[in-house]
């Protein structure tokens, strides 16, 4: 496209203007801009000025068009090996070596454990630190090994990309590695609790996140470009009333961090309110029961996560048939409820609900049932068809030029709340299992969130160490 435009411009007078909409989509070009090469301050100024003019529906001269095309085209190639910084080369070799060694180690461990499992299962369970070889324990352990293997392969590929100067692809792989590490982290928690793997995994994730940032030597200028384009986009959308809406063909709302986070928070609150009212009116008339899911605040994360999942999966289906939306929400809600119950019981011996007394509840081991799955279906229809547009108006009340700082602060607070909740549940489990507080973490939660507090705060949860995968 750029070559065709260049030929067309040869016959244009140098100062002849042309509408930017007919020439170039500045945002589309900057989406690929300087993924692997350096970005100069002049390049940032050129692109931001072009974006401002496009937003104001102004026109470009031939000289300006050439400058924009030159800037956007210049930064889309991979860096030559001779220009790859030495620290990046060293880390690249490290990633390759770690990947190779970890891959062989993972396979050796996997096959040796598989062989030992059929000959000496008690020894295998002792190595894993669990008390019995239940199906759940085996599944979690295998998932952990698979995650370790995937990390090894991705480490090797990332190192190769780094040596070839493909920093953008390496950065994308690092984000995948972070996600896989997080899954392995969850498996470790389910098998060993929060204390043993917590520090090592967090250090690994922090290193990977920091290195992915370091990969771009023009990070400061690149961030200035992204921030400038983001602010221009937010301002334009706020002016024309489309703030938060997805672009045409991409669903109803924009699936960015801002919308997803506030969907989570609002639904954590609304879901808890609905559950409290349902319990007081239908389940146990007139009796109040605290059904919060975190240590601080009126929030129940299961509703927040459920709403986020439904929003992501059904974002493009707002105008589809109600029965189809109902069926999908029933499946998504039931599966999510089942997984949440399974994770809590295997990880912490905690049971927050039991549907054995409901129709066909036994079929799902009491973790979900057709009735409550159907309720998720109804809520999903109401959510997608009626409440989601209202939610968008609600969260758009946050000033567009302040939403980043407000959302960041609230996200940090909510993350700390959720992390402390998981640690408090883990320490509660340990105390019920008869393990006295030893570490500073144990002592902190034993003093500030003792058994009486936890039972009063989480009134629907019972802890039975016999149900957990770990000893």
DARACOR-V682682 format. One line per field, one symbol per residue. ss: DSSP state (H for helix, E for strand, C for the rest). phi: phi as a letter, one per 30 degrees, with the letter a starting at -180 (. if undefined). Layout:
ss = ???
phi = ???
This chain:
ss = CHHHHHHHHCCCCCCCCEEHHHHCCHHHHHHHCCCCCCCCHHHHHHHHHHHHHHHCCCEECHHHHHHHHHHHHHCCCCCCHHHCCHHHHHHHHHHHHHHHHHHHHHHHHHHHHHHHHHHCHHHHHHHHCECCCCHHHHHHHHHHHHHHHHHHHHHHHHHHHHHCCCHHHHHHHHHHHHHHHHHHHHHHHHHHCCHHHHHHHHHHHHHHHHHHHHCCCCHHHHHHHHHHHHHHHHHHHHHHCCCCECCCCCCCECCCHHHHHHHHHHHHHHHHHHHHHHHHHHHCCCCCCCCCCCCCCCCCHHHHHHHHHHHHHHHHHCCCCHHHHHHHHHHHHHHHHHHHHHHHHHHHCEECCCCCCCCCHHHHCCCCCHHHHHHHHHHHHHHHHHHHHHHHHHHCCCCCCCHHHHHHHHHHHHHHHHHHHHHHHHHHHHHHCCCCCCCHHHHHHHHHCCHHHHHHHCCCCEECHHHCCEC
phi = .dddddddddcddecddbddddcacedddddcdhdccdccddddddddddddddddhdccddddddddddddddcccdddedcdededddddddddddddddddddddddddddddddcbddddddddiccacdedddddddedddddddedddddddddddddicddddddddddddddddddddddddcbjdddceddddddddddddddddecdceddddddddddddddddddddcicdjdddeicjccddcdedddddedddeddddddddddddccdbeicdbdcdcbdbidbbeddddddddddddceccecddddddddddddddddddddddddddddbicbcabcddcdidddchidaaedddddddddddddddcdeddddddddddeddbddddddddddddddedddddddddddeddddicddbdddededddcbddddddddcdccbcbeddddcd
